Amino acid sequence: MIDQIPPANIEAEEAILGGILLDPQALVRVRSSLTPEAFYIKAHCHIYNAALQLDNQGKPTDLLTIISWLNDHDSLSRVGGRNKLASLVERTVSSVNVDFLADLVMEKYRRRQLIRAGNEIVQLGYQTEVDLPQILDNSEQKIFQISNQRLCSNIEHNSTIALAAYKEIEEVNPIYSTGFSQLDELIVGFEPGTLTLVAGRPSMGKSAISLCLALQMILRHSLPVIFFSLEMTKQQLEYRLWSLISIAADYKKCDLIPIQSDRIRRHRAFMEGLADWEFSNITKIVNIASTLPLYISDRRGITVSDIAHECRQIKTKKGKIGLVVIDYLQMMAEDSSANRSYELGGVAKGLYKMAGDLEVPVLALSQINRAVESRTVKRPIMSDLSQSGILEMVADNIILAYRDEYYNPNTSDQKILELIVAKARHGETGTATVLFDKSYGAIASL
């Protein structure tokens, strides 16, 4: 046991430093959670500390700047010279996983701290001249210092929080409008770091709602949207997007001809082939769609960590993400799970944490259970959510979709979609009424 090598991950340390030398944003992502002392190799500690010093002065942390800084402070030879730094860059492909690697390095560091504390506690046990209560207290303090470092790293004094909050107002860190005035009056908009659920029975228009909200985010705020579709393929979602673009007011000057959402399917099924003028129209739409900052994944069996990884990559490239859409939650829960509610709760909590970690608004679709079908009044309530308990607790906003014409064909509310805000952690509950055109999968303010 005594001859064992202390816990360390040298490869992770090298990858972090290589990422910092390659990408100026890498240091921003790890500096609050990764301390210089966490590096097992002293040379790595010196290089990381140089990057911190340069960043504090508002200077870049690229290879040449760090070499110059180390040389000026007589530390270049101590870290292995220019060749050492150059090799770190050569071995690093990208900085995508730098925050994950930082967690690994910090874990090894805390294990070394624990070993050190354990050895010190052993020595305290031999100090028979010291009263036992004092030894126990000293031992507890050593363990507490390690656990406290982990548990309280996020705690700040309110003076710091107040200044940060005021700065956020000064810089107008936005809450993004949904594009639908009645809905904005209730939930205000999509705020980075929040989880919004849109729930409803099948055929209520959940996917249409999410795609419309995604397009609104792109058109109104010029921000990237990432759409994870576990139900439809990329191409099926793309055809729906074309239909939306064809009737969007933003593209009125493009002289587009409206194309219904099932038109492509009829063509592919040899029921009604596309005419030449329709192909010309679609060509215009495709040119527009190609310019949109929309990213789509239709990977089945995707996990929350997979989603977070994809989002992290795009955020690193683009700087900001306007909206992340998951269609839909129940498809992410394992069917074989002994406790499906527990599994779904884990997915919801993971998405909620991801929203906060990446500071992005997340919109997740969810099913409503069948119990509503047996009631006289079919309009859903929050407890109708499938495995609702954990979802009610985790979500910032819960929006229930309801179309009366689905159950009552002769209703006076033809083409009316109710967006029932059953929960709004930072807003108000109520109902936003919008027009729903099933032919184009479009929703619009009345």
N, C-alpha and C positions, 0 to 999 in steps of 0.2 A: 504493500500500500504506500509506503514512504517513497519508494522509487518511481511511483507513477508520475507521468507528465501532467502538469496542471491543465485544466480544460482551456482550450483555445481553438479558434478557427482561423488559421493563417490565410487560407484561400479567400475567406469572406473579407478579411481585413484588406487584402490586396485588391479585391474587386471593388470595395467601397472607395478606396483611394484612387483607383483607376477611373471610376465613375465620376469622381469629383474633378479630376484632371480633364476629363472629356466633356463634362456637362456642367455648366455653372449652376443649374437648378438643383443638381444632386445634393450639394451642400445645404441648401435651403431646406431640403426634405429631411435631413438627418441631424442637423446641428442641435436641435432642441432635445433630442432623445439620446444622442451618442456623445459621450464624454471622451476627451483625449486619453484618460487613464484606462479606458476599456480596451485599448489596443495592447495585445500581449507583446508584440515586437516593439522595442523602444524606437526604432527608426520610423515605424508606422505612426507612433505617437507624435514624433517630431513633425512629420509631414502633415498630419491632420491638424496639428496646432498651428502650423504655418498657414494652412488654408483658412483657419478660423481668424487668425490675425489679419490676413489680407481682406477677408470678407467684412470684418469689422470696420476696416478703413474704406470700404466701398470699392475695393480693387478686384480685378478678376482672379480666378483661382486656376488658371490654365497652367500647362506644363512649364512654359518659359518663365512666367511670373513667380511661380513657387520656387523654381531653381534659383532665380535671382534673389529671392527673399532669404532662402536658406544660405546662400553664398554670402550675402551681406551680414548674416548673423552667425557666421562661422559654424554652420551646422550641416553644410552640404556633404562633407566627407563622413560625418557621423551617420548619415542615412544611407550611405552607399554610393554617393555621387550621382552624376547625371544618368549613368546607365541604369541605376536602380529605378529612378523615376520614369525613364523612358520605357523600361520593361513593364511597369505597371500599366501604362497606356496601351502597350502592344498586346497585353494579355486580356484586356477588357473589351468586350464586344459592345455593351451599352450600359446605361445607368438605370435601366428600367426597374430592377429589383433592389435598388440600393437601400430603400427603407426596410425591406425584409431582411437584407443582409445585416443592417445595423442592429436589428432585433437579435439576430444570432450572436453577434459580437458582444452585445450587452448581456445576453444570457450567460455566455462563457465567463464574462467579467464578474458577474454576480456569483457564479459558482466558485470562482477563485477567491472572492471576498469571503464567501461562506467557509471555505477551507481554511483561510487565514484566521477567521474568527474562531473556528473550531479549535485550531491549534492554540490560540491564545486562551480559550476557555479551559483547555486541558492544563495549561500552565497555571491558571488561576486555581484549579482544583488542588494543586500541590502546595499552595501558599497557606499552610496550616496556621500561620500567625495571624491571618486575616479572618474576621468573623464570617461565618457561612452566609448570613443574610446579605452582607456586603458583596461577597463573591457571586451570589445568585443575581443580585441587582446588576453588577457589572456584566455578567454573562448575558442577561436579558437585554441590556443596552446594546451590546455588540450585535445580537441578532436583530434587534429592532431597527438599528441603523440601516441594515441591509434591506429588510422588508419595507421599511419606511421610504427608502429611496425608490422602490418599485411602485408602492401604492400611492405616494403623495406627489409624484412628479408632475401631475396635472393641476395641483392646487396652487392658486395664485391669491395674493392679497387683493382686496377689492379696489385699492387705489390703481393697481395695474389694469384690472378689468374695466374700471370706469374710464380710464384714458383710452383703452382699446375700443370701447363702445363709442366714445365720443369721436374718435378718429374714423370709425366706421361710418358715422353720420356725415362727417366732413367729406369723406371720400365718396359718399353715396354708394356704398356697397349694396347693389340692388336686390330687391325681391322682384322676380320677373313676372310680368303680367301673363295670364293664361291666354289672353286674346278674347275672352268672353266676359263682358262687363258684369253680368249678374254673378258669375262665379267669383270674379275678383272682389266683389263687394263682400263676399262671405269669407273666403280663405286668403284674401289680399293678393295672392299669387304664389308662384313657386319660389320658395326660399332655399338657398343652398344649405345642405345639411339636414333636410327634412325628408320624411317618407310619407307619400300620399298613396292611399289605396283607392282604386276605382273597382267597385264590386257590382255584380248583377247576375241574373239568371242568363243562360245561353240565349243568344239572339237579341239581347238588349242593346247591343252596339258598343260593347266595351273596347274591342280592338279598334273600331272606328274612332271612338273618343280619343284613345291614346295616340293614334296616328295624326288626328287633327291637332291635338295639343302639341305633338312633336313638330309638326309643320309650322304651327304658330310661333313656337319658340325660335325656329330658324328664321322665319320671315320677319318677325318683330324685333328680335334681339341679335340676329346674326351670330348665333352661338351653335356649336356642334351638339348634335343629339345622337345618343347611342341607343339602339333598339335591339333588345334581346327577345327574339320571337321563338318560343318553345312550341308554338301551335302551328304557325304558318311557315312556309319556306321563304327564303329571301325573295324569290321571284314572285310568289303570291302577294307578298307585302308590297313589292315594287309596283305591281299592276294596280293595286289599290291607291298607291301614292300617285300614279299617273292620273287616275280619275280625279283625285283631289286637286292636283295642279291644273287640270283642264278647266276647272270652274273657279279657281282662285282669283279674287279681285286683283291681287298683286300682279297677275300676268295678263290682265285684260288687253293691254296694248300689244300683246304677242299674237292676237287674233287666233287664239286656240278654239277648237270646236270641242264642246263637252263630250267626254267619253265615259260611258257608264262602267261601273266597276266589274261587271261580269262580261263585258264585251270581248275581252281577250280570251276568256275561257270558252266562249261560244266559237270563236275562231279556231282555237286549238282542238276543240272537240269536233271540228268539221261540220258544225251545225250552220254556221253563217260566216263565210270567209270575209276577211278585211278587204275593203275596196282600196284602190290606189290613193284616193283622197284621205282615207283613214290612216294609211301608212305614212303619208306626208304629215298629217296632224300628229301622229305618234312620234315621228322623228323630231318635230319641234319640242314635244314634251320631254323626250329623252334627253335632248340637249340641255333643257332647263334642269331636269332631275340630276344630271351628271355634275352640276355645279353646286348642289346642296351639300352642306357639311353634315351629312347623315351617314351613320355607320350602322350596319345591320349584321347581326349574328343569328343563325337559326340552328345552332348546335344543340342537339338533344342531350339531356343529362348534364347540362352545365351546372356548376356549383357557384355559391356566392364568392368563393375565393377566385374562381375563374373569371367571374364578372368583374370583381375588383381589379384583377390583373389587367384585363382588357381596358377598363376605364382609366387605370393609372397610366397605361401606355399612351392613350390618346390625350389625356390631360397633359402629359409631359410634352407631347408634340404641339398641341394647340394652346396650352396655357389655361384654358377654361372649358368646362362642359356645361351646356345649358340645361340638359335634362337626360336622365337615364330611364329607359322604359323597360319593364319586364312583363312579358305576356306569356304565361301568367304564373302566379305563385304555386298553385297546387301541382303544376307540372314539374316543379323543382323538388317536391317532397317524394321520397322513395315510396313506391307502392307496397313494397315488401316490409315496410317498417311496422314493428309491433304496435307502435303508438304514433299514428299519423299526425295527430294534433301536436305532439311533442316535436316531430320532425318539421312540420310547417312552422311552428313557433321558432325553431332554430334558424330557418331560412329568413323569416321576417326580422328577427333580431340581428342576423348577419347583415341584411340589407340596410337596416337602420344604422348600424355601426359604420358600414361602408359610406353611407350618405354623410355622416359626420366627419369621418376620417378624410374623405376626398373633397368635402365641402361642395357637394353637388345635390340638386334636388332629384329624388328618385320617385318614379311613378310606377307602382306595381298593380297589376290587375289580379282580381280574385273572384272566385265563384261564390255564389250564394247557395245555401243548402236547399233541398227540395221541400222543406217544411212550408215554405211560402205558397207552394202550389195547392196545398190543402185548405188554405184560408180563403174566406170570402173576399177580403181585401188583400190583393196581391202586392200592394206597395211594400217594399222591403224595409226592415228596420235593422239597426246595427247588430242585434243578436242573431240575425239570419246569416251572418258571415259563416262560411264553412270553417269549422274549428275556430270559432270567433274569439275566445278568451284572450289569447296572446296577441292576436291581430288588433283587437280593440285597445290593448295596453300600449303596444309598440308604435302604432301609426300616429303621425301628427295630424293627418287629415284622412277622413273616410268619406268617400263619395259613393252613394248608391244610385245605380242607373235604373230608370223605370220608364217603360213606354206603355201607356194604357191601351193603345190600339193592338198590342200583341195579345192581350187577354180579351179585349172588348172591341171587335172589329167595327162596330157602329158608333164608337165613342166620338164625341165632338172634338177631342184632342188628337186629331189626325196629324201625323208627322211631328208630334210634340215629344221631346225627350226631357224627362225630369232628372236633374242632377241633385240628388238629395244629400246635402252635407250633414251627415249624422255626427261627425266629430270634427272640430277645428281647434286644435290646441292653441293656436295663436290668432284665431278669428272668431267667426260666429257660425252657428248652425242655421240651417234654412234650406230653401230649395231654389236652385237656379234653373230656369226654364229656357230650353234652346230648341231650335228647329232641327230635325233630323231627316235627312234625305237619304234613304237607304240605297237608292239607285246609284249614288256616287259615294256612299259612305262618308257623307259630310255632315258636320254640325255647324250651326250659325246662330248668332244672337238674334232674338226676335226683334 
